[in-house]
Amino acid sequence: MSDNKRYYWLKLKANFFEEKTTKFLRKLPDGDKLVITYLKMQLKSLTTAGVLQYDRLLPSCEEELALILDEDINIVKFTIKALLQCNAIEILDDNSIYLIAMKDLIGNESTSAERVRRFRENQKLALQCNTNVQKCNTELEIEKELEKELEKFSAKLKTKIKEWLKYKSERNEGYKSTGLKNLLLEIKERSKELSEDDIEYVINLSMSNGWKGIIWSEIKRKYSNNQYVNKTQNEFNDLERFYTT
């Protein structure tokens, strides 16, 4: 025997109490009771595509509905009259009631579909957890490797390198293992020909200008500018000596 049952649910909107029909019902006498009756009508019609079937067990549809919903007959009659007035329901040829809004409010799923959905969700969750663990382990390995490599630099350069890595991380451009190795190797090689002040200068300049990488060629520009300033100063000093002697 198959256990493939089907489940239904009411997709009640978040703004249900702001809808025109609901506000109209609540303004009427016993308005809260009318709204509850309307909700019970929606729930009762979930499995019948929004139709409240009149089976002629009692003399009228209203009496039969009051029995099914366990509500006062006068409340049910008043609710139906109010819903007809705001075009929320239709009375069918056999006196059954069709709730117009239900075409957009019925959710349903079989037990087999639910099992498949849950299996997929669990697979997705497991994959995500596994990915997060792998990512966490990779990040820890990179951090350990970084601390080990930073021991090869002076305290001043170590601080500056960490500032640069933080700057890159804030831009969502963090280094992976290979990129980090290349960066540290580059700085190590540059430190053989440049002073620590020069390296600090070019890293600060790259960060302040929002550059993606460290622009080492700016060191040449720095010294070119200094040479020009020194040359200009020397020429001025020569002129000053000429006119004062």
HUSULSUL-V614034 format. One record per pair of residues at least 24 apart in sequence whose C-alpha atoms are under 6 Angstrom apart, sorted by sequence separation. I is the first residue (numbers start at 0). GAP is how many residues later the second one is. D is the distance in whole Angstrom. If there is no record, write none. Layout:
i/gap/d
I/GAP/D
I/GAP/D
This chain:
i/gap/d
141/35/6
53/42/5
52/43/5
51/44/6
33/45/5
51/45/5
50/46/6
50/47/4
49/48/6
49/49/5
49/52/5
10/94/5
9/95/6
9/96/5
8/98/5
7/99/6
7/100/4
6/101/5
6/102/5
5/103/5
6/103/6
5/104/4
4/105/6
5/105/6
4/106/5
3/107/5
3/108/6
